[in-house]
Amino acid sequence: MNIKKELKHATFEYEEESKSFVINTEEGVVRLNKIYSFAFMRFVVRIAQRNWFRKKSLDNIEEDVLQSDQDELENPNQLKMF
């Protein structure tokens, strides 16, 4: 069984028989075995979570800045992880 997702500039494909993940682009082809496919998946999930948490943290910081003085924060652009 193959799972395939075609986009404008790339095609992603998972081949069940060989358990490999293939990325086809105009520049070339990348083939990942099951270990590297899993590592790539974890990397993508971490980036997605990081961006989601960053947006949520920035929203909280903006609210804090509006409620408190600017002098209290060392750098209002820094992220605070709770």
Buried (B, 14 or more C-beta within 10 A) or exposed (E): EEEEEEEEEEBBBBBEEEEBBBBBEEEEEEBBEEEEBEEBEEEEEEEEEEEEEEEEBBEEBEEEEEEEEEEEBEEEEEEEEE
